Every structure is written in C-alpha cells, then in structure tokens.
Amino acid sequence: METFTNEILDLNQLPKHEAISLTPLHPSYWKVMLIKIAIAFLFIAVLAILAINFIDETAGHQTVIWSGYAFLLVIILFFTRLSFKKKAYAFREHDVIFRHGIIATTTMVIPYNRVQHVALHEGLLERNFGLAKVELFTAGGIASDLGVPGILKPQAEDIKQLLMGKIQIQL
C-alpha cells in the first residue's frame, strides 16, 4: 500500500498566470458597448424630458437635471472605457483565463476538466459587428461561470469546437 504524503509546495516554483500574454477584446466590441450606453441614455433622456414637462416640482430644476445627466454620462463612459481596456483572455492547453475589473481586478482561471458545457452567444448588436461571446458552464449553476465577450465570430466558433473536443476527451 502506498504511503500518504503531503509535502509543502515551494510557492516560488508555481506557474504564474500573470506571465501569460492575454488577448484583449476585439476593438469593435467597444462600439457595441457605446451603442448600448447610447440606448440606455436615450431612454433616460426621454424620462427626463417627460419629468420636466409633466412634473411641476421639476419646473425650475432643468439645469440641474441636464447637468446631472451629462455628469452621469461622462462618468459611465469613463468607467466603461477602463473596463473595456482591462478585459482580456487566453485559451491555453488545459485552461482558460479571463481578466476583468476596474478597481479590483479579477482573474478567473477555469480548467477544461471542470467545464461541462460551452455555448456561443450573439446579441443583436454583436451579430452586426461579427462578434460573439463564448460562455463556459461548470457544474452546479444555471448561468455561465465564465463569459468571454468581444471575440470575432469565426474565432469564437473555433474556440467552441476546441473546448467541446476537450470536454469529450475527458468523458
């Protein structure tokens, strides 16, 4: 019978995911993000116009409302741009890495042997720009555990096929 060992690992010898060169999202995905923000702010502008015209309490506060609207738009554009620049991914031989976050950066590493299902998602805007999102599902969840947006559709299809092959090998 084999004896059990539980040796201490030398942390300096572990592979470092930070050393991996990550691929940024496709530049067209920034346009998708801008269009989504524009749609949301168009809706907010319509609500602001309705509030100014039909709610008596807003009568003398038009400057404050539109200043707040502009300030909110600038802040959201600024943080969305930062978020876009921080997102990056890498598909390696045994795992996928996805980095995101503005203030706190999160780096997710999911080994392929934990992936149970892979999906390809194209929204209306993404489809118009030839982009797709690769979603990875692991055990125990309804939603995807990792979604990598902003990938050209042909590349996303290749990635999906690669991952499906990796999943089938493990079964």
C-alpha positions as a LaTeX table, in Angstrom:
\begin{tabular}{lrrr}
\hline
Residue & $x$ (\AA) & $y$ (\AA) & $z$ (\AA) \\
\hline
Met1 & 0.00 & 0.00 & 0.00 \\
Glu2 & 1.19 & 3.46 & $-0.87$ \\
Thr3 & 2.01 & 5.83 & 1.97 \\
Phe4 & 0.27 & 9.17 & 2.06 \\
Thr5 & 2.44 & 12.27 & 1.69 \\
Asn6 & 1.51 & 15.91 & 1.92 \\
Glu7 & 4.62 & 17.87 & 1.08 \\
Ile8 & 4.86 & 21.65 & 1.29 \\
Leu9 & 4.94 & 23.30 & $-2.13$ \\
Asp10 & 7.56 & 25.89 & $-2.98$ \\
Leu11 & 5.36 & 28.84 & $-3.95$ \\
Asn12 & 8.18 & 30.39 & $-5.95$ \\
Gln13 & 8.17 & 27.39 & $-8.31$ \\
Leu14 & 4.44 & 27.55 & $-9.17$ \\
Pro15 & 3.49 & 28.68 & $-12.70$ \\
Lys16 & 2.38 & 32.30 & $-12.81$ \\
His17 & $-0.72$ & 33.17 & $-14.80$ \\
Glu18 & 0.37 & 36.83 & $-14.73$ \\
Ala19 & 3.22 & 35.95 & $-17.09$ \\
Ile20 & 0.77 & 34.84 & $-19.79$ \\
Ser21 & 0.17 & 37.29 & $-22.64$ \\
Leu22 & $-3.60$ & 37.85 & $-22.64$ \\
Thr23 & $-5.57$ & 38.80 & $-25.75$ \\
Pro24 & $-7.63$ & 41.99 & $-25.46$ \\
Leu25 & $-11.23$ & 42.09 & $-26.65$ \\
His26 & $-11.81$ & 42.95 & $-30.30$ \\
Pro27 & $-11.91$ & 46.75 & $-30.85$ \\
Ser28 & $-15.39$ & 46.52 & $-32.38$ \\
Tyr29 & $-16.73$ & 45.41 & $-29.01$ \\
Trp30 & $-16.08$ & 48.97 & $-27.76$ \\
Lys31 & $-18.57$ & 50.17 & $-30.39$ \\
Val32 & $-21.11$ & 47.64 & $-29.11$ \\
Met33 & $-20.63$ & 48.94 & $-25.58$ \\
Leu34 & $-21.05$ & 52.55 & $-26.76$ \\
Ile35 & $-24.28$ & 51.74 & $-28.61$ \\
Lys36 & $-25.70$ & 50.02 & $-25.51$ \\
Ile37 & $-24.84$ & 53.09 & $-23.41$ \\
Ala38 & $-26.40$ & 55.38 & $-26.04$ \\
Ile39 & $-29.63$ & 53.38 & $-25.99$ \\
Ala40 & $-29.78$ & 53.47 & $-22.19$ \\
Phe41 & $-29.10$ & 57.22 & $-22.08$ \\
Leu42 & $-31.64$ & 57.89 & $-24.81$ \\
Phe43 & $-34.22$ & 56.18 & $-22.61$ \\
Ile44 & $-33.06$ & 58.23 & $-19.59$ \\
Ala45 & $-33.28$ & 61.44 & $-21.68$ \\
Val46 & $-36.87$ & 60.64 & $-22.63$ \\
Leu47 & $-37.71$ & 60.11 & $-18.96$ \\
Ala48 & $-36.00$ & 63.39 & $-18.05$ \\
Ile49 & $-37.96$ & 65.27 & $-20.73$ \\
Leu50 & $-41.21$ & 63.74 & $-19.50$ \\
Ala51 & $-40.35$ & 64.64 & $-15.91$ \\
Ile52 & $-39.50$ & 68.25 & $-16.85$ \\
Asn53 & $-42.70$ & 68.68 & $-18.87$ \\
Phe54 & $-45.19$ & 66.87 & $-16.66$ \\
Ile55 & $-43.96$ & 67.10 & $-13.06$ \\
Asp56 & $-44.42$ & 70.55 & $-11.57$ \\
Glu57 & $-41.65$ & 70.10 & $-8.97$ \\
Thr58 & $-39.01$ & 69.93 & $-11.74$ \\
Ala59 & $-40.01$ & 73.23 & $-13.34$ \\
Gly60 & $-37.08$ & 75.30 & $-12.06$ \\
His61 & $-34.51$ & 72.50 & $-11.99$ \\
Gln62 & $-33.87$ & 71.86 & $-15.69$ \\
Thr63 & $-30.23$ & 72.95 & $-15.47$ \\
Val64 & $-29.60$ & 70.63 & $-12.52$ \\
Ile65 & $-31.30$ & 67.71 & $-14.26$ \\
Trp66 & $-29.34$ & 68.12 & $-17.51$ \\
Ser67 & $-26.06$ & 68.76 & $-15.65$ \\
Gly68 & $-26.59$ & 65.57 & $-13.68$ \\
Tyr69 & $-27.43$ & 63.74 & $-16.90$ \\
Ala70 & $-24.22$ & 64.93 & $-18.57$ \\
Phe71 & $-22.12$ & 64.16 & $-15.49$ \\
Leu72 & $-23.55$ & 60.65 & $-15.25$ \\
Leu73 & $-22.92$ & 60.06 & $-18.96$ \\
Val74 & $-19.28$ & 61.15 & $-18.70$ \\
Ile75 & $-18.66$ & 59.01 & $-15.60$ \\
Ile76 & $-20.23$ & 55.93 & $-17.19$ \\
Leu77 & $-18.28$ & 56.40 & $-20.42$ \\
Phe78 & $-15.04$ & 56.80 & $-18.46$ \\
Phe79 & $-15.52$ & 53.65 & $-16.37$ \\
Thr80 & $-16.82$ & 51.64 & $-19.33$ \\
Arg81 & $-13.67$ & 52.52 & $-21.29$ \\
Leu82 & $-11.49$ & 51.49 & $-18.33$ \\
Ser83 & $-13.46$ & 48.25 & $-18.06$ \\
Phe84 & $-13.03$ & 47.54 & $-21.78$ \\
Lys85 & $-9.27$ & 48.07 & $-21.62$ \\
Lys86 & $-8.89$ & 45.74 & $-18.60$ \\
Lys87 & $-10.76$ & 42.79 & $-20.14$ \\
Ala88 & $-8.52$ & 40.18 & $-21.72$ \\
Tyr89 & $-8.46$ & 36.41 & $-22.18$ \\
Ala90 & $-6.28$ & 33.44 & $-23.09$ \\
Phe91 & $-7.21$ & 29.91 & $-24.08$ \\
Arg92 & $-4.38$ & 27.61 & $-23.12$ \\
Glu93 & $-3.81$ & 23.88 & $-23.45$ \\
His94 & $-5.52$ & 22.97 & $-20.17$ \\
Asp95 & $-7.47$ & 26.06 & $-19.08$ \\
Val96 & $-8.99$ & 29.41 & $-19.97$ \\
Ile97 & $-8.03$ & 32.70 & $-18.32$ \\
Phe98 & $-10.25$ & 35.79 & $-18.24$ \\
Arg99 & $-9.27$ & 39.07 & $-16.56$ \\
His100 & $-11.69$ & 41.91 & $-15.84$ \\
Gly101 & $-12.43$ & 44.63 & $-13.32$ \\
Ile102 & $-11.90$ & 48.33 & $-12.89$ \\
Ile103 & $-10.97$ & 48.95 & $-9.29$ \\
Ala104 & $-10.40$ & 45.36 & $-8.21$ \\
Thr105 & $-9.04$ & 43.18 & $-10.99$ \\
Thr106 & $-10.39$ & 39.63 & $-11.10$ \\
Thr107 & $-8.55$ & 36.90 & $-12.97$ \\
Met108 & $-10.52$ & 33.70 & $-13.47$ \\
Val109 & $-8.75$ & 30.51 & $-14.45$ \\
Ile110 & $-11.07$ & 27.62 & $-15.31$ \\
Pro111 & $-9.52$ & 24.24 & $-16.13$ \\
Tyr112 & $-11.18$ & 22.44 & $-19.03$ \\
Asn113 & $-11.77$ & 19.34 & $-16.91$ \\
Arg114 & $-14.31$ & 21.42 & $-14.90$ \\
Val115 & $-16.22$ & 22.62 & $-17.98$ \\
Gln116 & $-19.42$ & 20.71 & $-18.71$ \\
His117 & $-20.98$ & 22.81 & $-21.42$ \\
Val118 & $-19.91$ & 25.52 & $-23.87$ \\
Ala119 & $-22.24$ & 27.98 & $-25.58$ \\
Leu120 & $-21.81$ & 30.64 & $-28.22$ \\
His121 & $-23.94$ & 33.76 & $-27.74$ \\
Glu122 & $-24.55$ & 36.54 & $-30.26$ \\
Gly123 & $-26.65$ & 39.53 & $-29.33$ \\
Leu124 & $-28.26$ & 41.70 & $-31.99$ \\
Leu125 & $-25.51$ & 44.33 & $-31.82$ \\
Glu126 & $-22.71$ & 41.79 & $-31.57$ \\
Arg127 & $-24.03$ & 39.96 & $-34.63$ \\
Asn128 & $-23.97$ & 43.20 & $-36.66$ \\
Phe129 & $-20.28$ & 43.64 & $-35.78$ \\
Gly130 & $-19.40$ & 39.96 & $-36.41$ \\
Leu131 & $-18.72$ & 39.29 & $-32.72$ \\
Ala132 & $-19.75$ & 36.56 & $-30.31$ \\
Lys133 & $-19.42$ & 35.60 & $-26.66$ \\
Val134 & $-18.06$ & 32.22 & $-25.58$ \\
Glu135 & $-19.75$ & 31.01 & $-22.39$ \\
Leu136 & $-18.39$ & 28.21 & $-20.22$ \\
Phe137 & $-20.57$ & 26.33 & $-17.76$ \\
Thr138 & $-19.25$ & 24.27 & $-14.88$ \\
Ala139 & $-21.19$ & 22.02 & $-12.52$ \\
Gly140 & $-23.93$ & 23.34 & $-10.30$ \\
Gly141 & $-25.01$ & 26.56 & $-11.94$ \\
Ile142 & $-27.79$ & 27.81 & $-14.17$ \\
Ala143 & $-25.86$ & 30.77 & $-15.54$ \\
Ser144 & $-22.48$ & 30.58 & $-17.22$ \\
Asp145 & $-19.48$ & 30.63 & $-14.93$ \\
Leu146 & $-17.39$ & 32.50 & $-17.45$ \\
Gly147 & $-18.33$ & 34.53 & $-20.48$ \\
Val148 & $-15.68$ & 35.93 & $-22.79$ \\
Pro149 & $-17.28$ & 38.64 & $-24.97$ \\
Gly150 & $-15.90$ & 40.56 & $-27.92$ \\
Ile151 & $-14.43$ & 37.69 & $-29.93$ \\
Leu152 & $-14.76$ & 37.58 & $-33.72$ \\
Lys153 & $-17.42$ & 35.00 & $-34.58$ \\
Pro154 & $-15.15$ & 32.67 & $-36.62$ \\
Gln155 & $-12.64$ & 32.63 & $-33.76$ \\
Ala156 & $-15.42$ & 32.08 & $-31.22$ \\
Glu157 & $-16.69$ & 29.11 & $-33.24$ \\
Asp158 & $-13.16$ & 27.66 & $-33.37$ \\
Ile159 & $-12.79$ & 28.14 & $-29.61$ \\
Lys160 & $-16.14$ & 26.44 & $-29.00$ \\
Gln161 & $-15.10$ & 23.46 & $-31.15$ \\
Leu162 & $-11.76$ & 23.25 & $-29.33$ \\
Leu163 & $-13.47$ & 23.29 & $-25.94$ \\
Met164 & $-16.10$ & 20.75 & $-26.99$ \\
Gly165 & $-13.26$ & 18.46 & $-28.10$ \\
Lys166 & $-11.53$ & 18.89 & $-24.76$ \\
Ile167 & $-14.75$ & 18.09 & $-22.90$ \\
Gln168 & $-15.38$ & 14.93 & $-24.98$ \\
Ile169 & $-11.82$ & 13.71 & $-24.38$ \\
Gln170 & $-12.32$ & 13.94 & $-20.63$ \\
Leu171 & $-15.62$ & 12.00 & $-20.61$ \\
\hline
\end{tabular}
